[in-house]
Amino acid sequence: MIPIYSPRTESEAAVIVALMQAYDIPHVMQGGAFSTMYPGPVRTSLNVQTLLVDEAYADIAGELVAPFADQ
């Protein structure tokens, strides 16, 4: 698994996970469970979420999250 993107909000993370599931891309949203324990606008190294995908799917996953990264 390799890191692809760190979503800025909980809702953005939910949309990205839904995209990965829709395209059957093996993924893990690292830090996803911990970030829900302490919600809010403060981002620290403890509540940052990171999307990890299988190396074989890195290109397509990168294309799917590109619109989020451009914002």
Buried (B, 14 or more C-beta within 10 A) or exposed (E): BEEBBBBEEBEBBEEBBEBBEEEEBEBBBBBBEEBEEEEEEEEEEEBBBBBBBEEEBBEEBEEBBEEBEEE
